[in-house]
Amino acid sequence: MTSGETDTTPPSSPVVNQVGDTDSNITGKAEANATVYAIAEGSEIGKDSVSQAGEFQLYISPQIAGTRIEVYAMDHSGNVSEPAIVIVEDVTAPGVPQVNNVTDQDLTVTGTAELNSSITVKTGLDSWTGKANTAGQFSVAIPKQQAGTQIEVTAKDDAGNVSAAATVIVADKTPPAAPAVNKVTDQSTAVTGTAEKGSEVTVKIGTESWKGTTNTEGHFSITIPKQKAGTIIEVKAKDTAGNASSAAKFTVVDGTPPNAPMVNTVSDRNLEIYGTAEPGSTISVRIGTSEIGKGAVGESGFFAAEIHAQQNEGTELVIIAFDAERNASSPTKVKVIKGDTQLSKLVGKTRYTTAVEISKRAGLHQIQSSW
């Protein structure tokens, strides 16, 4: 251009670097010493001078992703270039997802995240994916997880930006199994058994209750007062998360042995042993530890136990009563005598009548010793 001529040639369009939605400046290159300015939605958002090296940096307020920005260069003669067009990129990661509680019974992870974002649920090396809806809600199907498992949840937007992970620990909502309880008798002063390790065990009888804790092997022993046979006891276990098991229910059994039987005199001619014992019990007649006869005690308490053969004079018979729970009485020992007894002379009598008459006439023997 010669002296006196007017410059009417516009600068070339600026070369503009990419702009993200977190950027507070626009950088690039344009004609040296020109002025560059940026327009967004019809308004100027920044302006700067180009250096002699042809570089510029416009300071702007961060723009929303997707915003169209036009950048112009204007020389000293007022000639304006064609605009350089740049679209603001989404470089902002979604917020951390809000995740609802997850229990060891759940089959989904639910919560909220950026609208339409992709959701990834991860445990260890396994992962499952889903998508947030237009309201930002998501539900991702997973297999049941063990209590204490750590779950990480991230959201990824359409631009590929990934959020920081939300972490949730799987809560224990599985109740313990009902305790396994050992037999309790009317002689017991403790309820024992097994339940979940570290659980609290409650023994309930009517309106009263007693508590204890299982050891590291799951065993428990809880002291209670003696209970009557037939009493109903309930036992529950509660784990450290507060989940309670169903109740183990059982009935206190009779653990009290019958009194030792009262036995009539026995001769070497007898094939039946008569006497009295706890009603409903069973009589066992023995020599040493070998049983030679047995019989049932009637409602009136009398018995007539048949033996296999007549016994020799001097033989020691051991008579024991067993109740319905197989509790054994102390033994009554009787030695066989020789000759007739009053029993052998009572002909035509019933067993129980005979026993009554003998007990009236001769009295009953009760010789007890340890068994």
C-alpha positions in Angstrom: 0.0 0.0 0.0 1.5 3.4 -1.1 1.4 6.6 1.0 -1.9 8.2 1.1 -3.9 5.1 0.2 -6.5 3.8 2.6 -6.1 0.3 4.1 -9.3 -1.6 3.3 -8.0 -5.1 3.6 -9.5 -6.9 6.6 -7.2 -9.1 8.8 -7.4 -12.8 8.5 -9.8 -14.6 10.9 -8.2 -15.3 14.2 -7.0 -18.8 15.1 -8.7 -19.6 18.4 -7.8 -22.4 20.8 -10.6 -24.6 22.2 -12.7 -23.0 25.0 -14.1 -25.1 27.9 -17.0 -24.2 30.2 -14.6 -23.6 33.1 -12.2 -21.3 31.1 -11.9 -17.6 32.1 -10.0 -16.7 29.0 -9.8 -17.2 25.2 -6.4 -17.6 23.6 -5.2 -17.8 20.1 -3.3 -16.0 17.3 -4.3 -13.0 15.0 -2.7 -10.2 13.0 0.0 -8.4 15.1 -1.1 -5.3 16.9 -4.8 -5.8 15.9 -7.6 -5.8 18.4 -9.6 -9.0 19.0 -13.0 -9.2 20.6 -15.4 -12.0 21.3 -19.2 -12.0 20.9 -21.6 -14.5 22.5 -25.3 -14.3 22.0 -25.0 -10.8 20.5 -23.0 -9.3 23.3 -19.3 -8.7 23.6 -17.8 -10.8 26.3 -14.1 -9.9 26.0 -11.6 -7.7 24.2 -7.7 -7.5 24.0 -4.8 -6.3 21.8 -2.8 -8.7 19.8 0.9 -8.7 20.7 3.6 -8.0 18.2 4.2 -11.8 18.1 0.5 -12.2 17.0 -0.8 -13.8 20.2 -3.8 -12.8 22.3 -5.6 -13.6 25.5 -9.1 -12.4 26.2 -10.4 -12.5 29.7 -14.1 -13.7 29.9 -16.6 -15.1 32.4 -16.9 -18.8 32.0 -19.5 -19.7 29.5 -22.1 -22.5 29.5 -21.1 -25.6 27.5 -22.5 -25.4 24.0 -22.3 -21.6 23.8 -21.3 -20.2 20.3 -18.5 -17.6 20.5 -17.4 -15.5 17.5 -13.9 -14.0 17.7 -13.0 -11.1 15.4 -9.8 -9.2 14.6 -9.9 -5.5 13.8 -6.8 -3.7 12.4 -5.9 0.0 13.0 -7.9 1.0 9.9 -11.0 -0.5 11.4 -11.1 -3.4 9.0 -12.8 -6.4 10.7 -12.0 -10.0 9.9 -14.4 -12.8 9.3 -15.2 -14.4 12.7 -13.5 -17.5 14.1 -16.3 -19.7 15.5 -15.7 -21.7 18.6 -18.2 -23.8 20.6 -17.7 -24.0 24.4 -16.9 -27.5 25.3 -18.3 -29.4 28.4 -15.3 -30.1 30.5 -17.1 -30.0 33.9 -17.5 -33.4 35.6 -21.0 -34.2 37.0 -21.5 -33.8 40.7 -21.0 -36.8 42.9 -24.1 -39.1 42.7 -26.4 -39.1 45.7 -26.8 -42.8 46.6 -29.5 -44.3 48.8 -28.6 -46.8 51.5 -27.8 -50.3 50.2 -28.4 -53.4 52.3 -27.4 -57.0 51.9 -31.0 -57.8 50.8 -31.0 -55.2 48.0 -30.9 -56.1 44.3 -30.6 -52.5 43.1 -28.5 -49.4 43.8 -30.7 -46.3 43.5 -30.1 -42.5 43.8 -29.8 -39.3 41.8 -27.2 -37.9 39.5 -26.8 -35.4 36.6 -29.7 -35.7 34.2 -29.2 -38.3 31.5 -25.7 -39.2 32.8 -24.4 -42.8 32.6 -24.1 -44.5 36.0 -21.5 -47.1 36.9 -21.7 -49.1 40.1 -18.5 -50.9 41.1 -17.5 -53.4 43.8 -14.0 -54.7 43.6 -13.4 -55.9 40.0 -17.2 -56.1 39.2 -19.2 -53.3 37.8 -22.8 -52.7 36.5 -24.1 -49.8 34.5 -27.3 -47.8 34.1 -28.6 -44.4 33.2 -30.1 -41.5 35.0 -33.5 -40.4 33.6 -34.5 -36.9 32.7 -35.3 -36.2 36.4 -31.8 -37.4 37.4 -33.0 -40.6 39.1 -31.3 -43.9 38.5 -31.7 -47.6 39.5 -28.9 -50.1 38.6 -29.5 -53.8 39.1 -26.8 -55.7 41.1 -26.6 -59.1 42.7 -27.0 -59.2 46.5 -23.8 -58.1 48.3 -22.4 -59.1 51.7 -22.8 -56.7 54.5 -19.7 -54.5 54.8 -19.0 -54.5 51.0 -17.8 -51.1 49.7 -19.7 -49.9 46.6 -18.5 -47.0 44.4 -20.9 -45.1 42.2 -19.8 -42.6 39.4 -21.7 -40.6 36.8 -20.4 -39.8 33.3 -22.0 -37.1 31.2 -22.4 -37.1 27.4 -19.0 -35.3 27.0 -17.3 -38.2 28.8 -16.6 -36.3 32.0 -16.6 -38.6 35.0 -17.7 -37.6 38.5 -15.8 -38.3 41.7 -17.1 -41.6 43.2 -19.8 -41.8 45.8 -19.0 -44.5 48.3 -21.6 -46.5 50.3 -21.1 -49.5 52.6 -23.6 -52.3 52.3 -25.6 -52.5 55.6 -26.5 -55.7 57.4 -30.2 -56.3 57.3 -30.2 -60.1 57.4 -31.5 -61.4 60.7 -29.6 -64.2 62.4 -30.9 -67.8 62.2 -33.0 -68.8 65.2 -30.8 -70.1 68.0 -30.2 -73.9 68.3 -31.0 -74.6 72.0 -30.0 -77.6 74.0 -32.6 -79.5 76.1 -33.7 -77.7 79.3 -35.1 -79.7 82.2 -36.7 -78.7 85.4 -33.3 -79.2 87.0 -31.5 -76.8 84.7 -30.1 -73.5 85.9 -28.9 -72.3 82.4 -30.1 -72.2 78.9 -27.3 -73.2 76.5 -26.9 -73.6 72.7 -25.5 -71.9 69.6 -26.4 -68.7 67.7 -24.7 -66.2 65.4 -21.2 -65.3 66.6 -21.2 -62.1 68.7 -25.0 -61.9 68.8 -27.0 -61.0 71.9 -29.2 -63.8 73.0 -32.4 -63.2 75.0 -34.2 -66.0 76.9 -37.8 -65.1 77.6 -40.2 -66.9 80.0 -43.6 -65.2 80.3 -42.9 -61.6 81.1 -39.3 -62.2 82.4 -36.2 -62.3 80.3 -32.4 -62.9 80.7 -29.7 -61.9 78.3 -26.2 -63.1 77.3 -23.8 -63.0 74.4 -22.4 -65.7 72.1 -18.7 -66.3 72.1 -16.4 -66.3 69.1 -17.6 -69.9 68.3 -21.2 -69.0 68.6 -21.9 -70.8 72.0 -23.9 -69.2 74.7 -24.9 -70.1 78.3 -27.5 -67.9 80.1 -28.3 -68.4 83.8 -32.0 -68.8 84.7 -33.9 -69.9 87.7 -35.1 -73.5 87.7 -38.4 -73.8 85.8 -41.3 -76.2 86.1 -41.6 -79.0 83.5 -44.0 -77.9 80.8 -42.8 -74.2 80.9 -42.5 -72.7 77.5 -39.2 -70.8 76.8 -38.4 -68.5 73.8 -34.9 -67.7 72.7 -33.9 -65.0 70.2 -30.6 -63.8 68.8 -29.9 -60.1 67.8 -26.8 -59.3 65.7 -24.7 -56.2 66.1 -26.7 -54.4 63.4 -29.9 -54.8 65.5 -31.5 -57.6 63.3 -33.4 -60.0 65.5 -33.9 -63.7 64.7 -37.2 -65.6 64.9 -37.8 -67.2 68.3 -36.7 -70.7 69.1 -39.5 -72.1 71.2 -39.3 -75.2 73.4 -40.8 -76.7 76.5 -39.0 -77.5 79.7 -38.9 -81.3 80.2 -39.1 -83.3 83.3 -35.6 -83.9 84.6 -36.5 -84.9 88.1 -36.1 -88.6 88.8 -38.9 -90.5 90.5 -38.5 -91.6 94.1 -37.1 -95.0 94.6 -39.8 -97.7 94.3 -41.3 -99.4 97.4 -41.0 -103.1 96.8 -42.7 -106.1 98.5 -40.9 -109.1 99.8 -39.8 -111.5 96.9 -39.5 -115.2 97.3 -37.8 -117.9 95.2 -41.2 -118.9 93.9 -42.3 -115.5 92.6 -42.6 -114.6 88.9 -43.8 -111.1 89.6 -42.4 -108.3 91.7 -45.0 -106.0 93.4 -44.7 -102.6 94.9 -45.5 -98.9 94.4 -43.7 -96.1 92.5 -44.4 -92.9 90.6 -47.7 -93.2 88.6 -47.0 -93.6 84.9 -43.4 -94.7 85.4 -41.8 -97.9 84.1 -40.3 -100.4 86.4 -37.1 -102.3 85.5 -36.1 -105.4 87.5 -32.4 -106.2 87.3 -29.7 -108.5 88.5 -26.6 -106.4 88.4 -26.9 -104.5 85.1 -29.0 -107.2 83.3 -32.7 -106.6 83.1 -34.8 -109.7 83.9 -38.2 -108.1 84.0 -40.2 -104.9 83.6 -43.7 -103.5 84.2 -45.8 -100.4 84.1 -46.9 -98.4 87.2 -50.6 -97.6 87.1 -52.4 -94.4 87.9 -52.8 -95.6 91.5 -49.0 -96.0 91.8 -49.0 -99.8 92.1 -47.0 -102.1 89.9 -46.6 -105.8 89.2 -43.4 -106.4 87.1 -43.0 -109.9 85.5 -39.6 -111.5 85.6 -38.3 -114.1 83.3 -37.8 -116.9 85.9 -37.9 -117.6 89.5 -34.8 -116.5 91.3 -32.6 -118.3 93.8 -32.7 -117.5 97.4 -30.2 -114.7 98.3 -30.2 -113.2 94.8 -30.2 -109.5 95.0 -32.7 -107.8 92.8 -32.4 -104.2 91.8 -35.6 -102.3 91.0 -35.5 -98.9 89.3 -38.4 -96.6 88.2 -38.0 -94.6 85.0 -40.4 -91.8 84.2 -41.6 -90.7 80.8 -38.4 -88.7 80.2 -36.3 -91.7 81.1 -35.2 -90.1 84.4 -34.1 -93.0 86.6 -34.9 -93.3 90.3 -32.4 -94.4 92.9 -32.4 -98.2 93.0 -34.2 -100.3 95.5 -32.5 -103.5 96.4 -34.3 -106.6 97.6 -32.9 -110.1 98.4 -34.9 -113.1 97.4 -36.0 -115.2 100.4 -36.8 -118.9 100.4 -40.3 -120.4 100.7 -43.8 -119.0 100.6 -44.6 -115.4 101.1 -47.9 -113.9 101.9 -48.1 -113.0 98.1 -48.0 -116.7 97.1 -51.0 -117.4 99.3 -53.2 -114.7 97.8 -54.9 -116.4 95.0 -57.3 -114.9 92.5 -56.4 -111.3 93.4 -55.6 -108.6 90.8 -52.0 -107.4 90.7 -52.8 -104.0 92.3 -55.2 -105.5 94.9 -52.5 -108.0 95.8 -49.9 -105.3 96.2 -52.3 -103.3 98.4 -53.1 -106.2 100.6 -49.4 -107.2 100.9 -48.5 -103.6 101.8 -51.1 -103.6 104.4 -50.2 -106.9 105.9 -46.4 -107.0 105.6 -45.4 -103.5 104.7 -43.2 -102.4 101.8 -39.4 -102.5 101.5 -37.4 -99.5 100.3 -33.7 -100.1 100.5 -31.9 -97.4 98.6 -28.3 -97.2 97.5 -26.4 -95.3 94.8 -26.6 -96.6 91.2 
